[in-house]
Amino acid sequence: MQAAAREYQVIVWGATGFTGRLACEHLARYGRSDLKWAIAGRSRARLEEAKQSVERLSGVSMKVRAGGDPDCCERIDAWRARIDARVGDIQPVPRLQHVPVVIADATDRASLAAMTQQTKVLLSLAGPYALVGTEVVAAAVGTGTHYCDM
């Protein structure tokens, strides 16, 4: 499939994890308004919950998933406050209802190929990479999709 014919410019694979949610928040807040992107993972319910979590941006649900460590939560709050003070007015996260959900499973080659055929760039944030990364990379290579991971 030619890159120009792809439905999305970016798909965030692993959007339900901590890093995936941060990436979604960043794309929603700072991405170009005409950026066509989607989120992907195994569970539609978890992906929809992740969209709501990012929209709230209070960070509470993200912090709980970061290990539930109260000190960690305080450090994250302090870190965000310092950034807010330096940056000034940070744009609120737009509603993410318009962001499509793509279902794919790292153990299902057909679903991975279907996912990678829909996008120009796959931002892979699902792990552990040693267990799930090989098939995802193979799908991206097989469909001529640009691949990026952490």
C-alpha positions in Angstrom: 0.0 0.0 0.0 1.4 3.4 -0.9 2.1 5.7 2.0 0.0 8.5 0.5 -3.1 6.2 0.5 -2.9 5.4 4.2 -5.7 6.4 6.5 -3.5 7.7 9.3 -0.2 9.5 9.6 0.5 8.0 13.0 -0.8 5.1 15.1 0.2 4.9 18.8 0.6 1.2 19.5 0.4 0.5 23.2 -1.7 3.6 24.0 -3.0 2.1 27.2 0.3 2.0 29.0 1.9 4.9 31.0 4.2 6.0 28.2 1.5 5.5 25.5 -0.8 7.8 27.4 1.9 10.4 27.7 2.5 10.2 23.9 -1.3 10.5 23.3 -1.4 13.5 25.6 1.5 15.1 23.7 -0.1 14.5 20.2 -3.4 15.8 21.4 -2.0 18.9 22.9 0.8 19.8 20.5 0.2 17.9 17.3 -1.0 19.8 14.3 -4.7 20.2 14.1 -4.8 18.3 10.7 -2.7 15.4 12.1 -4.6 12.1 11.4 -3.7 9.7 14.1 -5.2 6.7 16.0 -4.5 4.7 19.0 -4.1 0.9 19.0 -3.9 -2.0 21.3 -5.6 -5.3 22.2 -8.7 -4.1 24.1 -11.2 -1.6 22.8 -12.5 -1.0 26.4 -9.0 -0.2 27.7 -8.3 2.1 24.7 -11.5 4.0 25.3 -10.6 4.3 29.0 -7.1 5.6 28.1 -8.7 8.3 25.9 -10.9 9.4 28.8 -7.9 9.3 31.1 -5.8 11.5 28.9 -8.8 13.9 28.4 -9.1 14.4 32.2 -5.4 15.4 32.4 -5.7 15.6 36.1 -3.2 12.8 35.9 -4.8 10.9 38.8 -5.6 7.7 36.9 -2.2 7.8 35.1 -0.4 8.2 38.4 -2.2 5.2 40.0 -1.1 3.0 37.1 2.4 4.3 37.5 2.7 2.1 40.5 0.5 3.7 43.1 3.5 5.2 44.9 2.3 8.4 46.6 5.8 9.8 46.4 5.8 9.2 42.7 2.5 11.0 42.4 3.9 14.0 44.3 7.0 14.0 42.1 4.9 14.0 39.0 2.7 16.8 40.3 5.8 18.9 41.2 7.4 18.1 37.7 4.2 19.3 35.9 4.0 22.4 38.1 7.6 23.4 37.2 6.9 22.8 33.5 3.6 24.8 33.7 5.5 27.7 35.3 8.2 27.7 32.6 5.9 27.2 29.6 3.2 29.5 30.8 -0.3 28.8 29.5 -0.3 25.2 28.4 -3.1 24.3 25.9 -5.7 22.0 27.4 -5.9 18.6 25.9 -8.6 18.6 23.3 -11.4 16.0 23.5 -10.2 12.7 22.1 -13.5 11.3 21.0 -12.5 11.9 17.4 -9.3 9.8 17.8 -10.0 6.4 16.2 -9.3 3.1 17.9 -7.5 0.3 16.0 -7.6 -3.2 17.5 -4.5 -5.4 17.0 -2.8 -8.2 19.0 0.9 -8.8 19.0 0.2 -12.6 18.8 -1.9 -12.2 15.7 0.2 -11.4 12.5 -2.9 -10.7 10.4 -4.1 -8.0 12.9 -0.7 -6.4 13.0 -0.5 -6.3 9.2 -3.9 -4.7 9.1 -2.9 -2.1 11.6 0.4 -1.2 10.0 -1.2 -1.0 6.5 -3.4 1.9 7.8 -0.6 4.2 8.9 2.5 5.9 7.6 4.3 5.8 11.0 3.8 3.3 13.9 4.9 4.6 17.2 5.3 1.4 19.2 5.1 1.8 23.0 3.8 -1.7 23.9 6.2 -3.9 25.8 8.0 -5.8 26.8 9.8 -5.5 23.5 11.6 -8.7 23.9 8.3 -10.6 23.9 6.1 -8.6 21.5 8.4 -6.4 19.5 9.6 -8.8 16.9 6.2 -9.4 15.3 5.3 -5.7 15.3 8.6 -4.8 13.6 8.1 -7.6 11.0 4.6 -6.3 10.3 5.8 -2.7 9.8 8.6 -3.9 7.5 6.2 -6.1 5.6 3.8 -3.2 4.9 6.5 -0.5 4.3 5.5 1.4 7.4 7.9 3.6 9.3 8.5 2.3 12.8 9.6 4.0 15.9 9.9 2.7 19.5 11.4 3.6 22.8 
